């Protein structure tokens, strides 16, 4: 994480006031991809990469937002009603949603810094939204329970930014526990924590292929999944999401679906089953089963959901015979981004070095590879 003293000094030099600072982590999803908006199951963990948000009040009613990463400051005449297709839409969207909940949002200065890699599937957007939400709520003296705040931050991304994401990213950023994964039921937001053994490292390998959930293939896959659900719902009126569907339903009525929709549904339905099984394996300390489920999840993501890419498939394949590997798969929204590798801690540094060298040789791109651990959730930085 960025040096907080330096961050505070930067804010004070720019805005002339001492900030209150909040931190929100990024996340990596161990298993459960494109199941969240189908009200299914996901199993993410927060990581020790985070966004810092420093806030101080101002008296003129204006809102100034500065990003150290973007090296840019924008000043607004208060809360905006719609986005600008600009990075400031994420923090401004949070302020707009809170205003819509009846809060009077005063003028403020907001400084942002993050070491969560952008557009890599590690939820840099959710970390920004959550850090901003805590900062603004701290300024106005309000608070929300974690699950409720996650929904508000999700709405900022859905309604203001225009990215049709599910609830997972914001939820784990707020509710994470150190050294644990979190099995989240995206229907009712109930969850179970599963400890990650101390001898297991999270090695995150960035393919350097960027993705965006706001456009392109992500919304197409979601529409295809929902079209498959509609076919099943025509036979089973109680069905509202693929969470309600079974593989048997797919066998019965899959012939009525477009071929692509059938494959998307096959992935989502089977991924829900794998995700619950993966949590059970982690709770039992059965890492062999967990690794097998991760491998099956990647094959499904790549072949049935067609959410991977050549580079991500290569990154997963190149990890398979390296010492210490427990399981590997593409994580996040897909079409690029990062792979998650569960690796024996003692082997993690050598694993990261070898994987990076193999990938650079085969693909011709030098990847960023980080050896991480599961961190706690968003909080005020004292």
C-alpha positions as CSV (number, residue, x, y, z in Angstrom):
1,X,0.0,0.0,0.0
2,X,1.1,3.6,-0.6
3,X,2.8,5.4,2.2
4,X,-0.1,7.0,4.1
5,X,2.1,9.9,5.4
6,X,3.1,10.8,1.9
7,X,-0.5,10.6,0.8
8,X,-1.7,12.8,3.6
9,X,1.0,15.4,2.8
10,X,0.1,15.3,-0.9
11,X,-3.6,16.1,-0.1
12,X,-2.7,18.8,2.4
13,X,-0.3,20.5,-0.1
14,X,-2.9,20.4,-2.8
15,X,-6.0,21.4,-0.8
16,X,-4.6,23.1,2.3
17,X,-6.3,20.8,4.7
18,X,-5.5,17.6,6.6
19,X,-7.5,14.7,5.1
20,X,-9.3,11.8,6.8
21,X,-8.1,8.7,5.0
22,X,-9.9,5.5,4.1
23,X,-8.6,2.3,2.3
24,X,-10.5,-0.3,0.3
25,X,-8.9,-3.4,-1.1
26,X,-9.1,-4.9,-4.6
27,X,-10.0,-8.5,-4.8
28,X,-9.2,-11.7,-6.6
29,X,-12.0,-14.3,-7.3
30,X,-10.8,-17.8,-6.5
31,X,-13.8,-19.3,-8.3
32,X,-17.3,-18.4,-9.4
33,X,-17.2,-16.3,-12.6
34,X,-20.3,-14.6,-14.2
35,X,-22.5,-16.1,-11.5
36,X,-23.0,-13.0,-9.4
37,X,-25.6,-11.3,-11.7
38,X,-27.4,-14.7,-12.0
39,X,-27.9,-14.5,-8.2
40,X,-25.4,-17.4,-7.8
41,X,-22.3,-18.1,-5.7
42,X,-18.9,-16.5,-5.8
43,X,-15.8,-17.1,-3.7
44,X,-13.4,-14.1,-3.7
45,X,-10.7,-12.9,-1.4
46,X,-9.6,-9.3,-0.8
47,X,-5.9,-8.7,-1.7
48,X,-3.2,-6.5,-0.2
49,X,-3.5,-4.0,-3.0
50,X,-5.8,-1.1,-2.2
51,X,-7.2,2.3,-3.0
52,X,-6.7,5.2,-0.6
53,X,-9.3,8.0,-0.5
54,X,-8.5,11.2,1.5
55,X,-11.3,13.7,2.1
56,X,-11.5,17.2,3.6
57,X,-14.5,19.6,3.6
58,X,-14.7,22.8,1.6
59,X,-17.0,25.7,2.1
60,X,-18.0,26.7,-1.5
61,X,-20.2,23.6,-2.2
62,X,-17.8,22.5,-5.0
63,X,-16.4,19.0,-5.3
64,X,-12.8,18.6,-6.3
65,X,-11.5,15.1,-7.1
66,X,-7.8,14.5,-7.7
67,X,-6.2,11.2,-8.8
68,X,-2.5,10.8,-8.1
69,X,-2.5,7.9,-10.6
70,X,-4.2,9.9,-13.3
71,X,-2.3,13.1,-12.4
72,X,-5.5,14.9,-13.0
73,X,-7.9,17.1,-10.9
74,X,-11.5,18.0,-11.8
75,X,-13.7,20.4,-10.0
76,X,-17.5,20.1,-10.1
77,X,-20.3,22.5,-9.0
78,X,-21.7,19.9,-6.5
79,X,-23.0,16.4,-7.1
80,X,-23.6,15.7,-10.8
81,X,-26.7,14.0,-12.2
82,X,-25.0,11.9,-14.9
83,X,-21.6,10.7,-15.8
84,X,-19.0,12.1,-18.2
85,X,-17.5,8.8,-19.4
86,X,-14.5,9.8,-17.3
87,X,-12.6,8.2,-14.4
88,X,-14.3,10.7,-12.1
89,X,-17.6,8.9,-12.8
90,X,-16.8,6.3,-10.2
91,X,-16.4,8.6,-7.2
92,X,-19.0,11.0,-8.4
93,X,-21.4,8.1,-9.0
94,X,-21.1,7.2,-5.3
95,X,-21.8,10.7,-4.2
96,X,-24.9,10.8,-6.6
97,X,-26.3,7.6,-5.2
98,X,-25.8,8.7,-1.6
99,X,-27.5,12.0,-2.5
100,X,-30.4,10.0,-4.0
101,X,-30.7,8.2,-0.7
102,X,-31.5,11.6,0.9
103,X,-28.1,12.6,2.2
104,X,-27.1,16.2,1.8
105,X,-23.7,16.1,0.3
106,X,-21.6,19.2,1.1
107,X,-18.6,20.4,-0.9
108,X,-15.4,18.4,-0.4
109,X,-11.9,17.7,-1.7
110,X,-11.1,14.1,-2.5
111,X,-7.7,12.7,-3.2
112,X,-7.3,9.2,-4.7
113,X,-4.3,6.9,-4.9
114,X,-4.4,3.2,-5.8
115,X,-2.0,0.3,-6.4
116,X,-4.8,-2.0,-7.6
117,X,-3.8,-2.6,-11.3
118,X,-6.3,-1.0,-13.7
119,X,-8.4,-3.0,-16.1
120,X,-6.9,-6.3,-14.9
121,X,-9.8,-8.0,-13.3
122,X,-8.8,-7.2,-9.8
123,X,-11.7,-4.8,-9.1
124,X,-9.9,-1.4,-9.1
125,X,-13.3,0.2,-9.8
126,X,-15.0,-1.3,-6.7
127,X,-12.1,-0.4,-4.5
128,X,-12.4,3.2,-5.7
129,X,-16.2,3.2,-5.1
130,X,-15.9,1.7,-1.6
131,X,-13.1,4.0,-0.5
132,X,-15.1,7.0,-1.8
133,X,-18.2,5.8,-0.1
134,X,-16.5,5.5,3.3
135,X,-14.9,8.9,2.8
136,X,-18.1,10.7,2.0
137,X,-20.1,8.9,4.7
138,X,-17.4,9.8,7.2
139,X,-17.6,13.4,6.1
140,X,-21.4,13.6,6.7
141,X,-21.4,11.4,9.8
142,X,-23.5,8.5,8.3
143,X,-22.9,4.8,8.0
144,X,-24.5,1.7,6.5
145,X,-24.2,-2.1,7.2
146,X,-21.6,-3.7,4.9
147,X,-24.1,-5.5,2.6
148,X,-26.2,-2.4,2.2
149,X,-23.2,-0.2,1.4
150,X,-22.1,-2.8,-1.1
151,X,-25.4,-2.5,-2.9
152,X,-25.2,1.3,-3.0
153,X,-21.7,1.1,-4.5
154,X,-22.9,-1.5,-7.0
155,X,-25.7,0.9,-8.0
156,X,-23.1,3.7,-8.6
157,X,-21.4,1.5,-11.2
158,X,-24.6,0.2,-12.7
159,X,-26.6,3.4,-12.9
160,X,-24.0,6.2,-13.1
161,X,-21.0,4.6,-14.7
162,X,-23.1,2.3,-16.9
163,X,-21.2,-1.0,-16.2
164,X,-23.6,-3.8,-15.6
165,X,-21.6,-5.5,-12.9
166,X,-22.8,-7.8,-10.1
167,X,-22.4,-7.3,-6.4
168,X,-19.3,-9.4,-5.7
169,X,-16.6,-6.8,-6.1
170,X,-18.0,-4.2,-3.8
171,X,-19.1,-6.8,-1.3
172,X,-15.8,-8.4,-0.8
173,X,-14.0,-5.1,-0.6
174,X,-16.2,-4.1,2.4
175,X,-16.7,-7.4,4.1
176,X,-13.4,-9.3,3.7
177,X,-11.5,-11.0,6.5
178,X,-7.8,-11.3,6.5
179,X,-6.5,-14.8,5.5
180,X,-9.9,-15.9,4.4
181,X,-11.9,-16.4,1.3
182,X,-15.6,-15.6,1.3
183,X,-18.4,-17.7,-0.2
184,X,-21.1,-15.2,-1.1
185,X,-24.7,-16.1,-2.0
186,X,-25.5,-13.2,-4.3
187,X,-29.2,-13.7,-3.9
188,X,-29.5,-12.9,-0.2
189,X,-26.0,-11.6,0.5
190,X,-25.4,-14.3,3.2
191,X,-21.9,-15.5,3.3
192,X,-19.5,-18.0,4.8
193,X,-15.8,-17.4,5.5
194,X,-13.3,-20.1,4.7
195,X,-9.7,-19.9,6.0
196,X,-6.9,-20.0,3.5
197,X,-4.1,-22.1,5.0
198,X,-1.0,-20.1,6.0
199,X,1.2,-22.2,3.7
200,X,-0.8,-21.1,0.6
201,X,0.1,-17.9,-1.4
202,X,-2.1,-16.1,-3.9
203,X,0.0,-15.5,-7.0
204,X,-1.7,-13.1,-9.4
205,X,-0.4,-13.1,-12.9
206,X,-1.4,-10.1,-15.1
207,X,-1.5,-11.1,-18.8
208,X,-1.3,-7.3,-19.6
209,X,-4.4,-7.7,-21.8
210,X,-6.8,-5.1,-20.6
211,X,-10.6,-5.7,-20.3
212,X,-13.6,-3.5,-19.6
213,X,-16.9,-4.5,-18.1
214,X,-18.5,-1.3,-19.4
215,X,-18.5,-2.4,-23.1
216,X,-17.7,-5.1,-25.5
217,X,-18.0,-8.8,-24.8
218,X,-19.1,-8.7,-21.1
219,X,-22.6,-7.3,-21.7
220,X,-23.0,-9.7,-24.7
221,X,-22.3,-12.7,-22.5
222,X,-24.7,-11.5,-19.9
223,X,-27.5,-11.1,-22.5
224,X,-26.8,-14.6,-23.8
225,X,-27.0,-16.0,-20.3
226,X,-30.2,-14.2,-19.6
227,X,-31.7,-15.4,-22.9
228,X,-31.0,-19.0,-21.9
229,X,-32.7,-18.4,-18.5
230,X,-35.8,-17.0,-20.3
231,X,-36.2,-20.3,-22.2
232,X,-36.1,-22.3,-19.0
233,X,-38.5,-19.9,-17.3
234,X,-41.0,-20.4,-20.1
235,X,-41.3,-24.0,-18.9
236,X,-40.7,-23.3,-15.2
237,X,-42.4,-20.0,-14.3
238,X,-40.8,-19.7,-10.9
239,X,-37.3,-19.4,-12.5
240,X,-36.0,-15.8,-12.5
241,X,-32.2,-16.4,-12.8
242,X,-29.8,-19.1,-13.8
243,X,-29.3,-19.7,-10.1
244,X,-32.7,-21.3,-10.1
245,X,-31.8,-23.7,-13.0
246,X,-30.3,-27.1,-13.1
247,X,-28.2,-29.1,-15.6
248,X,-31.3,-31.3,-16.0
249,X,-33.2,-28.2,-17.2
250,X,-30.5,-27.6,-19.7
251,X,-30.8,-31.1,-21.0
252,X,-34.5,-30.8,-21.3
253,X,-34.8,-27.4,-23.0
254,X,-31.3,-26.6,-24.3
255,X,-32.4,-27.4,-27.8
256,X,-34.7,-24.4,-27.7
257,X,-31.8,-22.0,-27.1
258,X,-29.4,-20.4,-29.4
259,X,-26.1,-22.4,-29.3
260,X,-24.2,-19.6,-27.7
261,X,-26.8,-19.1,-25.0
262,X,-26.8,-22.8,-24.2
263,X,-23.1,-22.8,-23.6
264,X,-23.2,-19.7,-21.5
265,X,-25.9,-21.3,-19.3
266,X,-23.9,-24.5,-19.1
267,X,-21.0,-22.5,-17.7
268,X,-23.0,-20.5,-15.2
269,X,-25.1,-23.4,-13.8
270,X,-22.0,-25.7,-13.5
271,X,-19.9,-22.9,-12.0
272,X,-22.4,-22.4,-9.2
273,X,-22.0,-26.1,-8.3
274,X,-18.2,-25.9,-8.5
275,X,-18.1,-22.8,-6.3
276,X,-20.0,-24.3,-3.5
277,X,-17.9,-27.4,-3.7
278,X,-14.7,-25.4,-3.7
279,X,-15.7,-23.7,-0.4
280,X,-16.4,-27.1,1.1
281,X,-13.0,-28.3,-0.1
282,X,-11.3,-25.3,1.4
283,X,-13.1,-25.7,4.8
284,X,-11.9,-29.3,4.8
285,X,-8.4,-28.4,3.8
286,X,-8.8,-30.5,0.7
287,X,-6.5,-28.5,-1.6
288,X,-6.3,-31.3,-4.2
289,X,-10.1,-31.1,-4.8
290,X,-9.9,-27.3,-4.8
291,X,-7.2,-27.3,-7.5
292,X,-9.2,-29.7,-9.6
293,X,-12.3,-27.5,-9.4
294,X,-10.3,-24.4,-10.4
295,X,-9.0,-26.3,-13.5
296,X,-12.5,-27.3,-14.4
297,X,-13.7,-23.8,-13.9
298,X,-11.1,-22.4,-16.2
299,X,-12.0,-24.9,-19.0
300,X,-15.6,-24.0,-18.6
301,X,-14.9,-20.2,-18.6
302,X,-12.7,-20.6,-21.7
303,X,-14.6,-23.1,-23.8
304,X,-18.3,-22.7,-22.8
305,X,-18.4,-19.1,-21.7
306,X,-15.7,-18.0,-24.2
307,X,-14.6,-15.5,-21.6
308,X,-10.9,-16.1,-21.9
309,X,-8.3,-15.2,-24.5
310,X,-5.2,-16.7,-26.0
311,X,-2.9,-15.0,-23.5
312,X,-4.9,-16.0,-20.4
313,X,-5.2,-19.6,-21.6
314,X,-1.4,-19.6,-22.1
315,X,-0.8,-18.2,-18.6
316,X,-2.9,-21.0,-17.1
317,X,-1.3,-23.7,-19.2
318,X,2.2,-22.6,-18.5
319,X,1.7,-22.8,-14.8
320,X,0.6,-26.5,-14.8
321,X,3.9,-28.3,-14.2
322,X,5.6,-25.6,-12.0
323,X,6.5,-26.8,-8.5
324,X,4.0,-25.8,-5.8
325,X,0.9,-25.2,-8.0
326,X,-2.4,-26.1,-6.3
327,X,-4.7,-24.6,-8.9
328,X,-4.8,-21.9,-11.6
329,X,-7.5,-20.2,-13.6
330,X,-8.5,-16.9,-15.2
331,X,-10.1,-14.6,-12.7
332,X,-12.4,-11.6,-13.0
333,X,-14.6,-10.3,-15.8
334,X,-12.6,-12.1,-18.4
335,X,-11.3,-11.3,-21.9
336,X,-7.9,-10.5,-20.5
337,X,-6.8,-9.5,-17.0
338,X,-5.2,-11.8,-14.5
339,X,-5.0,-15.4,-13.6
340,X,-5.1,-16.6,-9.9
341,X,-2.7,-19.3,-8.9
342,X,-2.9,-20.9,-5.5
343,X,0.7,-21.9,-4.8
344,X,2.6,-23.4,-1.8
345,X,4.1,-20.4,0.0
346,X,7.6,-21.8,0.0
347,X,7.5,-22.2,-3.8
348,X,5.8,-18.9,-4.6
349,X,8.8,-16.7,-5.5
350,X,10.3,-19.3,-7.8
351,X,6.9,-20.0,-9.3
352,X,6.3,-16.4,-10.1
353,X,9.7,-15.9,-11.7
354,X,9.4,-19.1,-13.8
355,X,5.8,-18.3,-14.9
356,X,6.8,-14.8,-15.9
357,X,9.8,-16.0,-17.9
358,X,7.7,-18.7,-19.7
359,X,4.9,-16.3,-20.6
360,X,7.3,-13.6,-21.9
361,X,9.1,-16.2,-24.1
362,X,5.8,-17.7,-25.5
363,X,3.7,-14.6,-25.8
364,X,6.3,-11.9,-26.2
365,X,4.8,-9.8,-23.3
366,X,6.5,-9.3,-19.9
367,X,3.7,-9.9,-17.3
368,X,3.3,-8.4,-13.9
369,X,3.2,-11.1,-11.3
370,X,2.4,-10.5,-7.6
371,X,2.7,-12.8,-4.7
372,X,-0.2,-11.8,-2.4
373,X,-2.1,-12.7,0.6
374,X,-5.8,-12.4,1.6
375,X,-6.4,-9.1,3.3
376,X,-9.1,-7.5,5.5
377,X,-11.9,-5.3,4.2
378,X,-12.2,-1.5,3.8
379,X,-11.5,0.7,6.8
380,X,-10.5,4.1,8.1
381,X,-6.8,4.6,8.2
382,X,-5.7,6.0,11.6
